[in-house]
Amino acid sequence: MAEKDCIFCKIANGEIPSATIYENSDFRVILDVAPANRGHALIIPREHFKDIFDIDALTAGKLFSLATEVARAMKSVLHCDGMNIVQNNGIVAGQTVFHFHLHLIPRYENDNVNIGWQPGDSTPGELQELAKEIRKKI
């Protein structure tokens, strides 16, 4: 179901024009209007899901299956050296449009696109305890 004021609902359902790469009954794949790199694309579900905590597993599975097909096509056309797959959830994580979407960002050697973090540290005991706690909830 579309949200009345959601720009991505409007794009996904064709109410706002876009440079569409692919579409089916579940998704629209578009080129980003403010790309990190040439060919930067977004996979947008037609149904409104706020974020990863809201999307159902079946739709998410279909989305990642589509992402592999689109990524291969993009690599063939763009001749990129790699690709970042990015998906942000919540303001603190950089989400600016609150409609679940997946970024496919082609990468080229020396392209100056920065996506990353400073590695932290942990102990094996901490990791095992955290894994145990999360495992209980799955």
Backbone as CSV, one residue per row, in Angstrom:
resi,resn,N_x,N_y,N_z,CA_x,CA_y,CA_z,C_x,C_y,C_z
1,MET,0.837,-1.180,0.000,0.000,0.000,0.000,0.880,1.241,0.000
2,ALA,0.545,2.204,-0.814,1.320,3.437,-0.943,0.978,4.405,0.186
3,GLU,1.989,5.139,0.618,1.806,6.216,1.583,1.538,7.489,0.790
4,LYS,0.567,8.274,1.214,0.107,9.440,0.461,1.210,10.438,0.108
5,ASP,2.081,10.756,1.044,3.080,11.793,0.818,4.488,11.249,0.575
6,CYS,4.638,9.951,0.346,5.960,9.345,0.176,6.443,9.509,-1.267
7,ILE,7.555,10.223,-1.432,8.082,10.455,-2.778,8.470,9.154,-3.469
8,PHE,8.998,8.170,-2.720,9.387,6.911,-3.346,8.172,6.068,-3.719
9,CYS,7.081,6.174,-2.984,5.837,5.506,-3.408,5.392,6.088,-4.748
10,LYS,5.468,7.399,-4.867,5.055,8.065,-6.105,5.964,7.692,-7.272
11,ILE,7.273,7.623,-7.032,8.210,7.209,-8.090,7.974,5.746,-8.450
12,ALA,7.887,4.886,-7.436,7.731,3.446,-7.667,6.458,3.124,-8.437
13,ASN,5.431,3.921,-8.234,4.154,3.658,-8.892,3.923,4.514,-10.133
14,GLY,4.983,5.206,-10.589,4.922,5.934,-11.856,4.255,7.289,-11.812
15,GLU,3.969,7.822,-10.632,3.344,9.141,-10.530,4.353,10.261,-10.751
16,ILE,5.617,9.984,-10.478,6.703,10.929,-10.710,7.643,10.266,-11.711
17,PRO,8.016,10.965,-12.776,8.894,10.373,-13.787,10.265,10.005,-13.213
18,SER,10.853,8.965,-13.784,12.184,8.534,-13.361,12.889,7.892,-14.546
19,ALA,14.225,7.808,-14.448,15.008,7.070,-15.437,14.955,5.606,-15.005
20,THR,13.938,4.905,-15.475,13.674,3.539,-15.036,14.517,2.541,-15.818
21,ILE,15.216,1.690,-15.074,16.039,0.622,-15.648,15.191,-0.631,-15.845
22,TYR,14.327,-0.900,-14.857,13.561,-2.143,-14.851,12.357,-1.937,-13.952
23,GLU,11.277,-2.645,-14.259,10.140,-2.655,-13.345,9.359,-3.938,-13.519
24,ASN,8.738,-4.360,-12.429,7.792,-5.469,-12.450,6.686,-5.129,-11.457
25,SER,5.872,-6.086,-11.106,4.740,-5.791,-10.225,5.166,-5.462,-8.791
26,ASP,6.386,-5.825,-8.415,6.856,-5.597,-7.045,7.815,-4.421,-6.890
27,PHE,8.590,-4.100,-7.946,9.677,-3.134,-7.810,9.808,-2.232,-9.026
28,ARG,10.432,-1.087,-8.807,10.914,-0.227,-9.878,12.392,0.025,-9.571
29,VAL,13.231,-0.105,-10.589,14.659,0.165,-10.453,14.944,1.415,-11.266
30,ILE,15.504,2.422,-10.602,15.733,3.713,-11.247,17.184,4.155,-11.070
31,LEU,17.620,5.068,-11.923,18.898,5.728,-11.713,18.694,6.855,-10.708
32,ASP,19.612,6.966,-9.759,19.545,7.980,-8.712,19.772,9.366,-9.333
33,VAL,18.943,10.342,-8.964,19.080,11.700,-9.508,20.269,12.440,-8.894
34,ALA,20.796,11.951,-7.784,21.978,12.540,-7.145,22.991,11.413,-6.921
35,PRO,23.567,10.886,-8.005,24.376,9.666,-7.897,25.725,9.860,-7.208
36,ALA,26.127,8.842,-6.452,27.471,8.803,-5.877,28.490,8.562,-6.982
37,ASN,28.083,7.866,-8.023,28.910,7.536,-9.178,27.991,7.319,-10.372
38,ARG,28.560,7.393,-11.566,27.787,7.136,-12.789,27.152,5.748,-12.715
39,GLY,25.833,5.688,-12.947,25.121,4.416,-12.928,24.504,4.048,-11.593
40,HIS,24.675,4.867,-10.573,24.106,4.615,-9.237,22.595,4.400,-9.383
41,ALA,22.128,3.248,-8.939,20.714,2.888,-9.090,20.065,2.605,-7.741
42,LEU,18.752,2.700,-7.722,17.953,2.381,-6.542,16.927,1.328,-6.907
43,ILE,16.782,0.327,-6.056,15.689,-0.634,-6.193,14.650,-0.247,-5.149
44,ILE,13.456,0.082,-5.625,12.394,0.581,-4.752,11.197,-0.355,-4.814
45,PRO,10.795,-0.923,-3.680,9.563,-1.720,-3.681,8.365,-0.822,-3.987
46,ARG,7.399,-1.347,-4.724,6.172,-0.581,-4.996,5.363,-0.412,-3.718
47,GLU,5.382,-1.427,-2.879,4.678,-1.344,-1.596,5.528,-0.548,-0.614
48,HIS,4.882,0.244,0.216,5.611,1.066,1.181,6.037,0.230,2.390
49,PHE,7.343,0.210,2.619,7.937,-0.339,3.836,8.873,0.742,4.340
50,LYS,8.777,1.094,5.600,9.593,2.187,6.140,11.083,1.850,6.087
51,ASP,11.448,0.637,6.497,12.852,0.263,6.595,12.962,-1.260,6.693
52,ILE,14.158,-1.752,6.968,14.385,-3.197,7.025,13.581,-3.860,8.146
53,PHE,13.252,-3.093,9.168,12.484,-3.635,10.285,11.013,-3.794,9.925
54,ASP,10.602,-3.200,8.828,9.208,-3.190,8.383,8.954,-4.136,7.201
55,ILE,9.965,-4.379,6.371,9.779,-5.172,5.149,9.651,-6.660,5.492
56,ASP,8.806,-7.357,4.768,8.642,-8.797,5.012,9.758,-9.575,4.308
57,ALA,10.035,-10.767,4.814,11.145,-11.579,4.314,10.955,-11.981,2.850
58,LEU,9.743,-12.260,2.412,9.503,-12.663,1.031,9.858,-11.522,0.066
59,THR,9.399,-10.314,0.367,9.717,-9.161,-0.490,11.209,-8.874,-0.466
60,ALA,11.824,-8.951,0.702,13.267,-8.716,0.811,14.039,-9.746,-0.015
61,GLY,13.605,-10.991,0.004,14.258,-12.027,-0.795,14.142,-11.748,-2.288
62,LYS,12.961,-11.337,-2.715,12.766,-10.985,-4.128,13.644,-9.799,-4.509
63,LEU,13.762,-8.837,-3.593,14.564,-7.651,-3.853,16.033,-8.018,-4.049
64,PHE,16.586,-8.855,-3.190,18.000,-9.207,-3.325,18.244,-10.103,-4.526
65,SER,17.271,-10.898,-4.894,17.384,-11.685,-6.120,17.445,-10.751,-7.330
66,LEU,16.583,-9.754,-7.356,16.591,-8.764,-8.429,17.905,-7.982,-8.423
67,ALA,18.411,-7.659,-7.239,19.661,-6.901,-7.129,20.807,-7.620,-7.833
68,THR,20.867,-8.939,-7.754,21.954,-9.663,-8.417,21.842,-9.528,-9.934
69,GLU,20.627,-9.589,-10.455,20.425,-9.446,-11.901,20.778,-8.039,-12.379
70,VAL,20.320,-7.043,-11.644,20.586,-5.654,-12.022,22.083,-5.362,-11.919
71,ALA,22.722,-5.848,-10.863,24.158,-5.615,-10.683,24.961,-6.204,-11.838
72,ARG,24.613,-7.407,-12.277,25.315,-8.020,-13.410,25.125,-7.193,-14.687
73,ALA,23.907,-6.722,-14.913,23.636,-5.900,-16.099,24.417,-4.593,-16.030
74,MET,24.459,-3.985,-14.849,25.188,-2.736,-14.673,26.680,-2.941,-14.918
75,LYS,27.236,-4.030,-14.394,28.663,-4.320,-14.597,28.969,-4.495,-16.082
76,SER,28.082,-5.157,-16.799,28.266,-5.382,-18.227,28.270,-4.070,-19.012
77,VAL,27.386,-3.169,-18.659,27.256,-1.901,-19.384,28.285,-0.872,-18.929
78,LEU,28.498,-0.781,-17.620,29.342,0.276,-17.054,30.818,-0.102,-16.946
79,HIS,31.108,-1.392,-17.012,32.488,-1.885,-16.868,33.112,-1.419,-15.556
80,CYS,32.295,-1.422,-14.496,32.786,-0.994,-13.191,33.717,-2.066,-12.609
81,ASP,34.578,-1.623,-11.697,35.537,-2.524,-11.067,34.945,-3.245,-9.856
82,GLY,33.864,-2.730,-9.328,33.214,-3.303,-8.156,31.879,-2.627,-7.936
83,MET,31.234,-2.949,-6.827,29.940,-2.343,-6.539,29.687,-2.381,-5.046
84,ASN,29.165,-1.268,-4.521,28.665,-1.244,-3.155,27.163,-1.429,-3.195
85,ILE,26.669,-2.265,-2.297,25.236,-2.431,-2.080,24.981,-1.797,-0.720
86,VAL,24.173,-0.740,-0.692,23.977,0.040,0.534,22.487,0.137,0.842
87,GLN,22.161,-0.019,2.110,20.774,0.098,2.546,20.788,0.692,3.948
88,ASN,20.262,1.906,4.119,20.303,2.629,5.390,18.962,2.530,6.118
89,ASN,19.035,2.421,7.447,17.827,2.285,8.268,17.891,3.203,9.470
90,GLY,17.058,4.230,9.468,17.012,5.182,10.567,17.898,6.386,10.297
91,ILE,17.549,7.489,10.909,18.277,8.740,10.720,19.749,8.569,11.070
92,VAL,20.039,7.928,12.193,21.416,7.767,12.645,22.255,6.959,11.649
93,ALA,21.606,6.134,10.838,22.302,5.318,9.839,22.337,5.985,8.464
94,GLY,21.815,7.198,8.367,21.871,7.927,7.110,20.638,7.815,6.238
95,GLN,19.563,7.204,6.747,18.336,7.116,5.948,17.704,8.497,5.850
96,THR,17.429,8.930,4.618,16.817,10.247,4.412,15.426,10.146,3.795
97,VAL,15.139,9.051,3.102,13.807,8.792,2.571,13.301,7.545,3.287
98,PHE,12.182,7.666,3.979,11.715,6.583,4.834,10.768,5.645,4.092
99,HIS,11.313,5.111,3.006,10.701,4.069,2.185,11.866,3.156,1.862
100,PHE,11.808,1.905,2.296,12.913,0.967,2.087,13.375,1.019,0.633
101,HIS,14.679,1.114,0.433,15.257,1.075,-0.908,16.701,0.611,-0.809
102,LEU,17.180,0.041,-1.881,18.533,-0.498,-1.938,19.332,0.270,-2.978
103,HIS,20.506,0.748,-2.588,21.407,1.444,-3.499,22.361,0.439,-4.137
104,LEU,22.549,0.525,-5.445,23.593,-0.202,-6.148,24.531,0.860,-6.701
105,ILE,25.729,0.931,-6.139,26.661,2.000,-6.482,27.877,1.401,-7.180
106,PRO,27.982,1.607,-8.505,29.149,1.112,-9.232,30.415,1.801,-8.710
107,ARG,31.490,1.034,-8.619,32.751,1.566,-8.133,33.839,1.394,-9.177
108,TYR,34.683,2.393,-9.243,35.784,2.421,-10.195,37.066,2.733,-9.432
109,GLU,38.164,2.165,-9.853,39.431,2.435,-9.205,39.671,3.940,-9.169
110,ASN,40.070,4.449,-8.003,40.359,5.879,-7.782,39.152,6.783,-8.002
111,ASP,37.942,6.307,-7.681,36.740,7.118,-7.908,36.437,8.109,-6.790
112,ASN,37.107,8.024,-5.670,36.934,8.942,-4.538,35.572,8.873,-3.862
113,VAL,34.818,7.810,-4.077,33.577,7.596,-3.339,33.956,6.946,-2.011
114,ASN,33.446,7.494,-0.925,33.796,6.974,0.397,32.583,6.356,1.072
115,ILE,32.649,5.064,1.288,31.616,4.354,2.038,32.378,3.473,3.011
116,GLY,32.257,3.752,4.296,33.032,2.936,5.224,32.906,3.383,6.660
117,TRP,33.718,2.773,7.501,33.724,3.061,8.923,35.095,2.729,9.468
118,GLN,35.345,3.206,10.667,36.588,2.894,11.357,36.405,1.555,12.069
119,PRO,37.240,0.566,11.778,37.108,-0.729,12.454,37.259,-0.588,13.965
120,GLY,36.391,-1.243,14.689,36.459,-1.263,16.143,37.223,-2.491,16.600
121,ASP,37.127,-2.798,17.885,37.750,-4.010,18.387,36.781,-4.736,19.300
122,SER,37.055,-6.007,19.515,36.219,-6.840,20.376,37.044,-8.029,20.820
123,THR,36.525,-8.714,21.812,37.179,-9.942,22.257,36.342,-11.123,21.787
124,PRO,36.960,-12.294,21.642,36.183,-13.481,21.265,35.031,-13.746,22.237
125,GLY,35.246,-13.513,23.510,34.189,-13.722,24.503,33.010,-12.789,24.281
126,GLU,33.289,-11.526,24.014,32.229,-10.555,23.742,31.427,-10.973,22.510
127,LEU,32.139,-11.399,21.464,31.463,-11.816,20.232,30.579,-13.028,20.470
128,GLN,31.076,-14.002,21.209,30.277,-15.202,21.482,29.037,-14.868,22.299
129,GLU,29.164,-14.011,23.295,28.022,-13.627,24.132,26.977,-12.862,23.323
130,LEU,27.426,-11.934,22.488,26.502,-11.177,21.651,25.811,-12.095,20.649
131,ALA,26.559,-12.995,20.032,25.967,-13.956,19.085,24.889,-14.789,19.774
132,LYS,25.143,-15.209,20.987,24.176,-16.007,21.763,22.880,-15.223,21.998
133,GLU,23.014,-13.954,22.376,21.838,-13.119,22.656,21.002,-12.886,21.376
134,ILE,21.673,-12.617,20.283,20.943,-12.381,19.029,20.302,-13.674,18.537
135,ARG,21.029,-14.773,18.646,20.515,-16.084,18.205,19.199,-16.419,18.897
136,LYS,19.041,-16.041,20.143,17.808,-16.303,20.907,16.588,-15.639,20.263
137,LYS,16.804,-14.549,19.544,15.698,-13.775,18.986,15.343,-14.179,17.548
138,ILE,16.136,-15.069,16.960,15.883,-15.478,15.571,14.971,-16.693,15.556
